[in-house]
Amino acid sequence: MWAIILLSKHLDWQERARQETLQVFGGQKPDFDDLSRLKIVNMILLETLRLYPPGVMFARVLGETTKLGNITLPCGVQVNIPTLFVHRDQEIWGNNANEFNPERFSEGVASSTNGKFGYFPFGFGPRVCIGQNFAMLEAKMALAMFLQHFTFDISPSYVHAPYLVVTLQA
């Protein structure tokens, strides 16, 4: 849903994604083997997840005393990580951190953050979302099928006002 809203606002990216989808699949139903060829669609989904991560915050309990900069945190402390804020941090993403710019992922996730740890829409570490790869495949498949058959435009009456109910909602 967030990708469609963003593509409705950024018609140039919508057209680029549509052309790529039609080039890879034509009018045929997208298949699993060729989904990896959708580089622009993948960049759009990565950028969408950066701006609108499914989980806006997650918590971890420290298993051992940890030094974080000049602060020492004791074992057992719960640390909350605000994904939404980290994904929009200008020190990590640059001055256009709040703007939709899929091009930042043209060389992959690692190069998009200037070597800093700053992208984790599905969490990280041993508790990363087990469904992350499946979710990305399904999102690529759905978006490719929408792009093959539809053009999106944002309604003039649309008011952008995301809100939280476990996950980020529109």
C-alpha positions as CSV (number, residue, x, y, z in Angstrom):
1,M,0.0,0.0,0.0
2,W,2.8,2.4,0.9
3,A,4.6,1.7,-2.3
4,I,1.5,2.4,-4.3
5,I,0.9,5.7,-2.5
6,L,4.5,6.7,-3.1
7,L,4.3,5.7,-6.8
8,S,1.1,7.7,-7.1
9,K,3.0,10.8,-5.9
10,H,6.1,10.0,-8.0
11,L,4.9,9.2,-11.5
12,D,8.4,9.2,-13.0
13,W,9.3,6.2,-10.7
14,Q,6.0,4.6,-11.4
15,E,6.7,4.7,-15.1
16,R,10.3,3.4,-14.7
17,A,9.0,0.5,-12.6
18,R,6.3,-0.3,-15.2
19,Q,8.7,-0.2,-18.1
20,E,11.1,-2.6,-16.2
21,T,8.2,-4.9,-15.3
22,L,6.9,-5.0,-18.9
23,Q,10.5,-5.6,-20.2
24,V,11.0,-8.5,-17.8
25,F,7.5,-10.1,-17.9
26,G,5.7,-8.5,-20.8
27,G,2.0,-9.3,-20.3
28,Q,2.8,-12.7,-18.7
29,K,2.2,-13.5,-15.1
30,P,5.4,-12.7,-13.1
31,D,7.2,-15.8,-12.1
32,F,9.5,-16.6,-9.2
33,D,12.7,-17.0,-11.2
34,D,12.5,-13.6,-12.9
35,L,11.5,-11.5,-9.8
36,S,15.2,-11.0,-9.0
37,R,15.6,-9.2,-12.3
38,L,13.3,-6.3,-11.1
39,K,16.1,-3.9,-9.9
40,I,14.0,-0.7,-10.0
41,V,11.0,-2.4,-8.3
42,N,13.4,-3.7,-5.6
43,M,14.8,-0.2,-5.1
44,I,11.3,1.2,-4.7
45,L,10.4,-1.4,-2.1
46,L,13.6,-0.9,-0.1
47,E,13.0,2.9,-0.1
48,T,9.3,2.4,0.8
49,L,10.4,0.2,3.8
50,R,12.9,2.8,4.8
51,L,10.3,5.6,4.9
52,Y,7.4,3.4,6.2
53,P,8.9,0.4,8.1
54,P,6.3,-2.2,9.2
55,G,7.6,-2.0,12.8
56,V,8.4,1.5,13.8
57,M,10.2,0.5,17.0
58,F,11.5,-2.6,18.6
59,A,13.1,-3.5,21.9
60,R,16.0,-5.7,23.0
61,V,17.1,-6.6,26.5
62,L,20.9,-6.5,27.0
63,G,22.4,-9.9,27.8
64,E,25.5,-8.3,29.2
65,T,26.9,-5.0,30.3
66,T,27.3,-2.9,27.1
67,K,29.2,0.3,26.4
68,L,27.4,2.6,24.0
69,G,29.6,5.6,23.3
70,N,30.3,7.2,26.7
71,I,27.4,5.4,28.3
72,T,27.6,2.0,30.1
73,L,24.4,0.1,30.1
74,P,24.0,-2.8,32.6
75,C,22.9,-6.3,31.8
76,G,19.1,-6.6,31.8
77,V,18.4,-3.1,30.5
78,Q,15.7,-2.8,27.8
79,V,16.9,-0.8,24.8
80,N,14.3,0.6,22.5
81,I,15.4,1.2,18.9
82,P,13.2,3.7,17.0
83,T,13.4,2.3,13.4
84,L,11.3,5.2,12.1
85,F,13.7,7.8,13.3
86,V,16.9,5.9,12.4
87,H,15.5,5.4,8.8
88,R,15.1,9.2,8.5
89,D,18.4,10.2,10.2
90,Q,20.2,12.8,8.0
91,E,23.6,11.7,9.3
92,I,23.0,8.3,7.8
93,W,20.8,9.1,4.8
94,G,21.8,12.7,3.9
95,N,19.9,15.9,3.7
96,N,17.1,14.3,1.6
97,A,16.4,11.6,4.3
98,N,12.7,12.5,4.4
99,E,12.3,12.3,0.6
100,F,11.4,9.4,-1.6
101,N,14.5,8.6,-3.5
102,P,14.8,4.9,-4.5
103,E,18.1,5.7,-6.3
104,R,19.9,5.6,-2.9
105,F,19.6,1.8,-3.2
106,S,21.0,1.5,-6.7
107,E,24.2,-0.1,-5.3
108,G,22.4,-2.1,-2.6
109,V,21.6,-1.6,1.0
110,A,25.1,-1.6,2.4
111,S,26.3,1.3,0.2
112,S,23.1,3.3,0.8
113,T,24.0,4.1,4.4
114,N,27.5,5.3,3.9
115,G,28.8,2.3,5.9
116,K,26.7,3.0,8.9
117,F,24.2,0.5,10.4
118,G,20.9,2.3,9.7
119,Y,18.5,0.0,7.7
120,F,16.5,-2.7,9.5
121,P,12.8,-2.6,8.4
122,F,12.5,-6.3,9.5
123,G,14.6,-6.1,12.6
124,F,18.2,-7.4,12.9
125,G,20.3,-10.0,14.5
126,P,19.1,-13.4,15.7
127,R,15.5,-12.1,16.0
128,V,15.2,-10.7,12.5
129,C,11.8,-11.4,10.9
130,I,11.7,-15.0,9.6
131,G,9.3,-13.9,6.9
132,Q,11.4,-11.1,5.4
133,N,12.4,-12.9,2.2
134,F,8.9,-14.2,1.6
135,A,7.4,-10.7,2.3
136,M,9.8,-9.1,-0.3
137,L,9.0,-11.8,-2.9
138,E,5.3,-11.3,-2.4
139,A,5.6,-7.5,-2.5
140,K,7.6,-7.7,-5.8
141,M,5.0,-10.1,-7.3
142,A,2.1,-7.9,-6.3
143,L,3.7,-4.6,-7.3
144,A,4.7,-6.1,-10.7
145,M,1.2,-7.3,-11.3
146,F,-0.3,-4.0,-10.4
147,L,2.2,-2.2,-12.7
148,Q,1.3,-4.5,-15.6
149,H,-2.4,-3.6,-15.4
150,F,-2.9,-0.3,-13.7
151,T,-1.7,3.3,-13.5
152,F,-1.9,4.9,-10.0
153,D,-2.7,8.5,-9.3
154,I,-3.3,10.1,-5.9
155,S,-6.7,11.5,-5.2
156,P,-6.8,15.3,-4.7
157,S,-8.7,14.6,-1.4
158,Y,-6.0,12.3,0.0
159,V,-4.6,13.5,3.3
160,H,-1.3,11.9,4.2
161,A,-1.6,11.1,7.9
162,P,0.0,7.7,8.9
163,Y,-0.8,6.5,12.4
164,L,0.3,3.6,14.6
165,V,-1.7,0.5,15.5
166,V,1.0,-2.1,16.2
167,T,2.3,-1.3,12.7
168,L,2.3,1.9,10.6
169,Q,-1.1,2.4,9.0
170,A,-2.6,4.8,6.5
